[in-house]
Amino acid sequence: EMARVASEGAAGGAAVAQEDEDPATTNPLPQALLKKYILYAKTACRPMITRVDGDTLAKVYSDLRQESKRGGIPITVRHMESIIRLSEAHARIFLRDYVANDDVNAAIALFLRCFLNSQKYRLRQELEAEFRKFLDADVEPLHLLHHKLRHLVHQARVWERRVSGVEPTTVEVATTEFEAHVAGMRVAADAVAAYYSTDEFTREFELVTDATGIPVAIRHTVV
């Protein structure tokens, strides 16, 4: 019996990988639709960069200029222009009208990874420590966390349906199980805690707490 349940759970996990045009699922988009999405984003989306924190770019530029004096590749204004273009491209992925600070941080992270790979090993290590907060920005924890949680809920539904023989109306995933799965994703504990209060989380899930207010489970009600 346990082998059959595990087999169906594995099959359910494989089903998640099937292409699906429904944006409410975690399945990948069909390639033809993805191509249309990319084409639309490139041709119809023109995000403006008027609402970002200019001090962030200025500080990165200043810090990199200072660090490059220690023998690394020199930083110029054209490098900052590249970050701005990357920020706009990142915003297009989400079809935004304006470039958000998250777009800028992701662009800085991408630029830094390319820049650091061109440095000598010792200097690269020092620069990685100096700019760690930007390098972690490209993880995009909200989307990773949401995708992982929905996958765990799907697996829990498969398990409970197989054991009980009926479709469950509610599914719960222990917070310890969820947090154990995301521990290896370079997502900080405070990012997980912040995720629990986001609109994306509360639209689909409910946080179950114990008598002391500590989260113990994540509940999903099947509509």
C-alpha positions, -999 to +999 in steps of 0.1 A: +000+000+000+028+024+009+046+017-023+014+025-043+010+057-024+046+067-031+042+058-067+012+080-071+029+108-053+058+105-077+033+105-106+017+136-092+051+153-090+057+144-126+023+159-135+034+192-122+061+193-149+035+189-177+028+220-198-003+240-188-017+273-200-035+279-167-016+307-149-031+294-116-010+263-117+028+258-112+032+239-144+055+253-171+039+272-200+037+256-234+067+268-255+045+285-281+027+305-254+060+314-237+074+327-270+043+349-274+048+362-238+084+371-245+076+388-278+048+408-261+070+418-232+097+430-256+075+449-280+046+462-258+062+468-224+082+500-219+088+503-181+099+537-168+127+540-143+114+570-125+103+553-092+135+536-081+159+546-054+187+564-073+209+564-042+212+526-046+228+529-080+249+558-069+263+539-039+270+507-060+288+528-085+308+546-059+317+514-040+327+496-072+349+525-083+366+525-050+372+488-050+384+488-086+413+510-076+428+480-057+438+464-090+405+451-105+389+460-138+379+497-138+343+507-135+328+534-158+295+551-162+287+527-191+286+498-166+259+517-147+240+522-179+242+484-184+226+479-150+198+503-159+191+484-191+191+451-172+167+466-147+143+475-175+146+441-190+138+425-156+107+447-153+095+436-187+095+400-176+068+410-151+051+434-176+055+463-152+048+499-162+076+511-139+110+496-129+108+485-092+136+485-067+135+446-069+143+449-106+173+472-099+186+448-072+183+418-095+201+437-122+229+447-098+232+411-087+235+398-123+260+425-131+281+418-100+282+381-107+296+388-142+320+414-129+333+393-100+340+364-123+365+385-142+384+394-110+414+376-094+403+350-069+414+368-037+398+401-048+367+382-059+362+367-024+365+401-008+341+417-032+315+389-027+315+396+010+312+434+004+283+431-020+266+400-005+232+417+000+230+424-037+242+390-048+214+374-028+188+396-045+186+374-076+172+345-057+137+362-058+126+343-027+089+351-029+084+333-062+106+304-052+088+300-019+054+301-035+063+276-061+077+252-035+047+255-012+022+248-040+042+218-050+042+205-014+004+211-011-001+192-044+019+162-030-001+163+002-034+162-017-022+132-037-013+114-005-045+122+014-067+113-016-049+079-020-051+071+017-088+082+023-102+075-012-118+109-014-107+143-025-096+163+006-114+197+013-084+210+032-047+202+031-021+211+057+017+212+054+038+215+085+058+247+086+088+227+097+085+206+065+081+236+043+111+255+059+132+223+057+126+222+020+136+258+014+166+258+037+188+248+008+175+275-015+196+303+000+165+320+014+169+337+047+146+329+077+133+365+078+123+362+041+102+331+049+086+349+078+078+379+055+064+356+029+037+344+053+022+380+054+022+386+017-010+389-004+003+360-026+004+337+004-029+348+020-048+344-012-043+307-012-031+297+022-038+302+059-011+301+086-021+279+115-005+288+149-003+272+183-015+287+216+016+308+218+012+322+183+040+302+167+033+290+132+029+252+131+012+245+098+001+260+065-035+252+055-049+252+020-087+250+014-096+232-019-121+253-038 
